[in-house]
Amino acid sequence: MSSGPQRVRVVEVVRETADAHSLVLEPETPELFASYRPGQFLTVRVPSDRDGGAARCYSLSSSPHCEERLKVTVKRTVGGYGSNWLCDNVVQGTTLEVLRPSGTFTPRSLDDDVLLLAGGSGITPVMSILKSVLTAGTGAVTLVYANRDESSVIFRDELLLLTKEHPERLVVLHWLESVQGIPTAAGLRALTTPYVDRQVFICGPAPFMDLSQATLTAAGFPGEGLHIERFTSLTNDPFADVAVVQLEVEDDDAGPPAEVEVELDGEVSTVAWPRRTRLLDALRAAGLDAPFSCREGNCSACACVALEGEATMEHNEVLDAHDLADGLLLACQALPVSERFRITYQA
């Protein structure tokens, strides 16, 4: 299975709000997208003459458990090169290049009760999780959704329909700045405290996510149950050919390579992992099609699970302490400490 660029055709553009479009996609190689998980994202190539190209990560709002096509939702942002280009230029029939679905913002079980907090376009991965739980699981879902006003509510009609179809399992609580003002800790606490025993997924603007995390933590929500999706703009081009990099170190005697057994796409391989080389580079140098996107420790596209062994990471903006305790590792930033490893890319 290839982790390189894939071509997808836009078969429909849905205007969700005045500044948010959903792009319904038809992949040239559908099997590469069949096993994506709710809450994951696509990395999209945006045409650009800029040095390093332009690529942006957009969450999938479709659910792999519903009979619907692949779909990403893009909200225009002020000064946002990628979002403005996609909203202004993409029409039915446009072909885009994307990388395979990635990300760790996914529920372990669709049978768990979940609390979802979304602000603005943060509803996109949350919507995928919501539909997946209702369609393929048995869990109850409560969504707290913050927006400027009623006209800026993405998926408004779809959410209304889902509440009618699942009245005993789905509760949608809207927070409109035009009515209630900017979200507050007291307000969020009042809405969320009844669900303190649930898994929580939070996505939206950084101030909203920070407020939600602080409020829920203070209210007694277990830290290991809080899942937060954070994106940063990519500064390199994940679609370009990238040479394997050996890190420079002062000590020339780095020691013998570690050995890593990796499960990827249903196959198990064993490769050498030189002490000065990041895991992703070691795997790709050995001919394995390990996934990646930003190569900067900012997106989690390369995340794998260490079943055995200890490693360090040079940079990490997306995995929290609980992810690390579960063994998650960013392959693009990982250097070996142990002599032997077992890792898996399986869900």
N, C-alpha and C positions, 0 to 999 in steps of 0.2 A: 504494500500500500504506500502510495507516495505522499510525503508531507510537503512537497513543493507546490508551486502555484497551480491553481485549478481554475478553469474557465466556467463561469456561470452566466446564464442568459436571464435578463430581467423580463419576466412574463407579465408583470403588472406593477404599476406604481399606485399605491393607495395613499391619498392625502388624509392623514389622521387628524391633523389640526393645521392651522395656518402655517406653522413652522416645523411640522414633523411629517415625514414621509416614510411609508413602509415599502420596501423593495421585495417583491416576491420573486424567488430565484429558482431557476431550473439548471442544475449542474450538468455538465457534459458527461461526468462520471458519477452517477448518483450513488453508487455503492460506497464511495469515499465519504459520504455525508450521512449514510443511513444510521450510524451508531452514535450520533452526537447525543449529548446529555442536556437535560433542561438547565438553563442558566449559562450555557457556554456562549462564546462569541466567535465571529469571523474577523480575520484581518484582511482588509480590503485595500487593494492598490488604487491610489488616486493619481490620475495623470498629472505630472508636474515637471517643470524644467529645473526645479530646485536641486541643489547638490544633495545627494543622498536619497532623491526621490521623495515620495510622500505615501505613507500608509497609515491607516487608522483602524482601530479595533471597534467593531459595532456588535452589540449583543443580539443574539437570535431571539425574536419575540414569538417564533413558532414553537410548537411542542413536538418532539419526536414521537409522542404517544397519541397524537391526534392525526386524523387523515387530512393533513394540510401540507402545502409546499413549504420549503425552506423560506424563511422571511427574516430580514433585519429591519430595524426601525431607526431612522436617522433624524435627529432634531437639529435644526439649524442653530448655530451659536454665533454670537457676535465675534467677528474676526476669525472664526473657525474655517480654515482652508478646506479641510476635507468635507465637513458637513455642508458647507455652502456649495462646493462643486457638485456633490452628489445630488443635492436638492435642486440645483439649477440645471443640471445637464443630463441626468439619467432619465431615460424614457423607456417605454415598452420596447423590447428588442435590443437594448444596450447590452453589450457583453462586458463583464467585469472579471478581473482576476482576484482570487481570494486564496487564503490558506485554509487548511482543514479546521473544523471547529476545535476550539481549545478552551481551557479555563477550569478552575476548581470551585466556582461559585455554584455548586450543584448539591441537591439533597442526597443523603446516603440512602434514604428510604422514602418512597412516595406514600407509605402508610403512616408516617409520622404527622402529627398535627404541627402546622407551621404558622408563624407570624411573619408577615411580609411588610416591610416599610420601604416606600418608594417616594422619591421626589422628582417631579418632571419626567425627563426621559429615562430616569432610573427604573421606570416601570417595565422597560423592555425585557431584561432577563427575568425579572420578577413575574412577568406575565407568562413566560415559558414554564416557570416552576409551578405557578398557580394552575394552569391548564393541565399540566402533567399529573399533579396530585389528584385533581378532580377526575381525570379521565382514566388513569392507570393505577391509582392508589385508593386508599380508604381514609386518608387523613382529612382533618378539618383545616380550613384556611381562613385566616383573617388578614385582610389587606388594609393598611393605613397608607393613603395616597395623598401627597401634598402637591398643590399646584397654585399658580397665581389666581386663576379664576376658572369658571366652568368651561369656557371655550378652550382652555389649554389642557384639558383632561384627555390624554391619549388613551385610545381604546374605550372611550366612554360607553358607546353602544354595546360593545362586546362584553364589557364588565356587567352592564345592566342585564344582558341576556343570560350570562352565566349565573348571576345571583337568582334569577328566576328559575333556572334549570336545577340549581343546587341550593335551595333555600335553607337546608339544614346543615350544610357543610361549608358554605361560603358567606363571609361577612365582609362587606366593603365599607370602609370608613373614610370619607373624603375630608381633607383639610384644605380649604380654599383661603388663600391670603386675602382675597377681596372681602371675605366674610369674617374670618377668624383672626386675621393678621398673620404675621410670620410665626411659624411653629415655635412653641416654647417647651421648655423641659416639663413644666407643670401640665401642659396640655397633652404632651406625648405620654407622660406617666399615667394620666387618667385613662387614656385610650388603651394602653398596652399592659398595665399591671394585671388584668385578669388572665393574661396568657403567659405568665412567667415561667411555666413549665414547658414551653414550646421551643422548637428550633426556630431561630430568627435569621432572616435574610434581609440585608439593608443595601439599597443602591440609590444614588442620587447625587446632587451637588455635594462637594466636600463639606460645607458647613452643616448641611442636613444630616449627613452620615456621622459627622463628629458629634452633633447634638444627640442623635438617636443612640449612638454607642454609649455616650456618657450617661444619658438618662436611664437607659436600660440596665447598665452596670450598677448605677446607684440604686435602682429599684430591686436589685437582687437577681437579675437574670444571670444564669451561669455563663461565664466567659466562653467556655467551650461550645456553647450553643449559639453564639453570635457569629454570623458569617457576613462579611462586608466585601463588596465589589468595588475596587478602585482601579481606575485607568489613568495613565499618564500618556501624553503625546509621544509617539515614537520619534527618535531623532536620527535613526538610521533606516536603511531600506531592507526590510526582511525578505524582499523578493529578489534581491541581487545575489549573485554567487559570492559566497563568503569562504575565504581560505581558513583552514584549520589553524588555530593560533596556539603557539607554545609560549607560556608566560615567562617573562624574564624574572629571575630571582638572583639575589647576591650569592647564595651558596650554590656552587656548581654541583655539589654532591647531593642531589635531591633524593637519592635512593632508588631502589627498583620500582617499577610500576606496580600499582595495585591491580587486582583482578576483579572484574565486574561481570556478573551474570545478569543479563537483562532480558526481561520478557516484553516483547513488543510485537503488536499485531498477531498475537497467537503463537509466536515463535520464540524460542529461548536460545540466546547466543552468549558466548563468553569472550570478552575482549580485554586487552591490556589497557590500563588507565594510567598514563604517565603522571608523575607527581606535579608537573608544572602545567598540565593541560586541563582545561575545563572539561567536565563530563560530556557535554554536548559535542565538543570537538572530537573527543576520543571516540565516541560512538559513531559519528559521521565519518571520521577517518577510517574506521573499520568497515565502512560500507553499510551501516545501519541507518534507516530512514527515520531517525529520531525527530520528533516535531519541535518546532521553535517558531518564534515570531520576532520579538524585539531584541533578543540577545543582550538585554540590558538589566534584567532582573525586575522589570516593571509590569509584566503582563500575565505570567503564569502559563503561557502556552507550552513551555517546555517542562512543566512540572511532572515529576515522577514520584514514586513512593519507594523509599529505602527500606527493604525488608531486613537487611543485615548490613552492618558497617556504619562508620561514622565519617562525615564529611564536613567541610566548612564552606560557607558561601561568601564571595567577595561583596556582593550587593544583593539586597532583597527589599523590595517595596511592597510586596503583595502577600506574602505568607506571614501569618501572625504566630504567636507562641503556641497556639493550639494546633495549627497546621504543622508546625515543626515537631510538636510532640507526637503527632500522628505519622511522622516519617516523611512528610512531603519535602521535596528538594527541587530547587530550580537548577536544571541540568546545565543551563548556560552560565551559571555562576559557581558551580560546585567544584571543589578541589578535594582530593582524597586525603583522609587521615588514617583510616584502617587499611589493612593489606588486602582484605577481601570484601566484596559487596555483592548483594543481590538487590536488584531494583525491578520495578514493574511499572509499565505505563497503562496497565489495565484498570478499569473503573473499580 
